[in-house]
Amino acid sequence: MPEIADIWNVLFLRDYNTRLVVISTMLLGCASGLMGGFLLLRKRSLMGDTLSHATLPGVGLAFMLAVALGGDGKSLPLLLAGAGLTGVLGCAAVLFIRNNSRIKDDTAMGIVLSVFFGAGVAILGMIQTMPKGSAAGLESFIYGKTASMVMTDFQILTAVTGVVLVGSFLLFKEFRLLCFDESFAAALGWPVKRLDVVMLALVAAVTVAGLQSVGLILIIAFLITPAAAARFWTNQLDRMLLLSALIGGASGWLGASLSAFFPRLPAGAVIVLVARSGFLVSMFFGAERGVLLRFIRQARHQSRVGSQHLLRALYELLEAEAADGPLRIRAVPFRQIRGRRTWTDAVLNKSIRRAYQNGFVDVADGGDSIILTEAGLAEAAQVTRNHRLWEMYLIEYADVAASRVDRDADRVEHVLGEKMVAGLESKLQTYRSAGSLVPKSPHPIRPGD
């Protein structure tokens, strides 16, 4: 376990090498999270994977070229240039296949990914047999070697992050339109293909810059995971991109710091695991799409739907007894309520309990019956009115048979807002009869047993 002094030094970046590594990975995380957000919305998350694997043959070819020219082949700028070249060729191959055939994006990316990665492995095998070359150290581009980052890596990552931030800011409107409606952008005359190339060029820059820190295999997680985590928190694009960049930067900072605490842990893998932890937290506790929040919303909605079904059942029972006369409130036995729907005792009791808590019903006759309150009667009339408005609309405009319309209306009536109800009323001006605010049921009404 690290000592307090070591933790203090890492947190406040007192060591030169730690400071260099942590800041570099933070910059990479911010750039990766930002571009990953655009890839996620473009449904091209695999493009980062394709691009990263497509860089491997470039690394090998650059090494062979340097050896052939009399060098040792370990020049980082030359290797990154080769990686960038074949990475761009991989992206161009995906776009060519997509635009000139009927093959979908995912299939095209899978083809390019496997072909380029296979070529890269073959080239590395050829390097092992070269008399004047050694592939030792090239595996760092596959698995990453964060701890060995130097000032050159920091300068490259700073430059790439700056380019990505400036490019995303200047082209934010165009990228947003491209992400959400490419066809509409093309119809407006925007250069869609050029914008696509610019976006992929920025992704390629981030991918190539990240090879030395997390490697070509794990850079895909750095591109996708922060963006996917941010998607659970907001539906606004600008907020999502900002949050994705922050999650990526925090993952880089925390992952590199943990790797400094425990030197035997590879930094690239720790960074990805930290990003994965952020994704899991976001998936369960996200304020917009989190699993927990969605479960709570669904439970509340189901409870509200059950209460509305109960109120409508009570209203229809009282309505059937009143015929054309005024509707009078009376206690309704449970056995009559059960006959209106296929309720289980548990579901019925839960609906009654919610209606009672809202002040819509009271218990009567020693607990064997319930009775609508004045507020409950008003709410029941409103619920029944919305249901029948939707039934009449489906019968008149959607040509749905009256025998089936009740079930179809049940699926929609609980989410009708005031604006939708007003629109239905304007289309169905003839529903009022005898001064009633509730339209007559299109089904035969029969009193309950």
Helices and strands as residue ranges (DSSP letters): H 4-11, H 16-41, H 45-68, H 76-100, H 105-128, H 140-143, G 146-148, H 151-170, H 172-180, H 182-187, H 192-209, H 211-231, H 237-261, H 267-285, H 291-322, E 332-333, H 334-338, H 345-357, E 361-364, G 365-367, E 369-372, H 374-397, H 402-410, G 413-415, H 418-427, G 429-431
